[in-house]
Amino acid sequence: MNLSGRVKKLVIIVGESDKVYQRPLFEAIIYAAKKYKMSGVTITRGVMSYGEKSLLHSSKIFALSEDKPVIVSLVDVGDRLKDFALIINRLLDKANAGGLITIEDVEVLRYGEHYE
C-alpha cells in the first residue's frame, strides 16, 4: 500500500498485563492488525501513567500498580482505522480491559522500509 499525504493515526492504550485468549492484549491487537492488512503498527511501553480512576501505574517500588501502559499506534486511511477501532473495542470488551482509543489526523511524509 502506498501511504502518503493526509491520513489518520489510531492510538490504543492498554495495560501491559491485560490478556485476551491467553495472550497479552497488545499482542492480540498487532496480530489482528496484520490479519486486516493495516499499513503498519508500532507498540511501545510506557514508563508511567494514570487514567480514569487516577490510579498510578509504574514500575517504581511505591507505585500502586505495576501494570505499565502499552501504546499501540497505527497509521492508515481514516475509514479503515475507524472500522478497525470497532474491532479493537470489542477485543477490549472481551478482555474486560480498560484503555483508551483515539483517532487523530496526521500527514505522512515518508512511508517505506529500506532493506539491503
Secondary structure as UniProt FT lines:
FT   STRAND          5..15
FT   TURN            16..17
FT   STRAND          19..20
FT   TURN            21..22
FT   STRAND          23..24
FT   HELIX           25..35
FT   TURN            36..37
FT   STRAND          41..45
FT   STRAND          48..49
FT   TURN            52..53
FT   STRAND          57..58
FT   TURN            61..62
FT   STRAND          69..76
FT   HELIX           78..94
FT   TURN            95..96
FT   STRAND          100..108
//
